[in-house]
Amino acid sequence: MNTLEKLQDEAYKEGVDIIEKPFESNRIKGLYCDSVIALSSDIKTSAEKACVLAEELGHHYTSTGDILDLSVVTNRKQERAARLWAYNHMIGLRRLIDAFEHGCSNRHEIASYLDVTEEFLIEALNCYREKYGVYTVVDNYVVYFEPLGVGLLKKHPKARGFSTLVVPNMVAKNLNCISSYYKL
């Protein structure tokens, strides 16, 4: 079962109907209202469709009322909450680490591995950078958002705490000094 099918199954279990239809505007790719998600029939790839569906499911879980007018602060907050739900559901910090362990070395490979669009991945990374800063530590890993990468912290047998940072090529190519990002 691919990512899109899993999301469709989740929607079904939540009692959310999904319909595909052409929208008059090319800017609109999905809408949620009263347990119905409308997806644009113009979406070409299953990865893009999954990203849009995830955001609309995010509205199902996090939004209330009509939030189409984004000049209203509370509506913008609900939009952000739905997107954050989608980012965490589709990507999340743990899956970024999984992509690193799988050998992904650039945004294209990571997006492909996670079955999301590069645009969705970039938006998620920007959101995570706003939330966590340049990096965050998860278990024995340092997840970098700028530049994108994951580093593995290894424990030195005689040290208290972590003493070595193993950095993959995707980070090392972009860093002059790792200590400016993480003080060991």
Secondary structure, 3 states (H helix, E strand, C coil): CCHHHHHHHHHHHCCCEEEEECCCCCCCCEEEECCEEEEECCCCCHHHHHHHHHHHHHHHHHCCCCCCCCCCHHHHHHHHHHHHHHHHHHCHHHHHHHHHHHCCCCHHHHHHHHCCCHHHHHHHHHHHHHHHCCEEEECCEEEEECCEEEEEEEECCCCCCEEEEECCHHHHCCCCCHHHCCCC
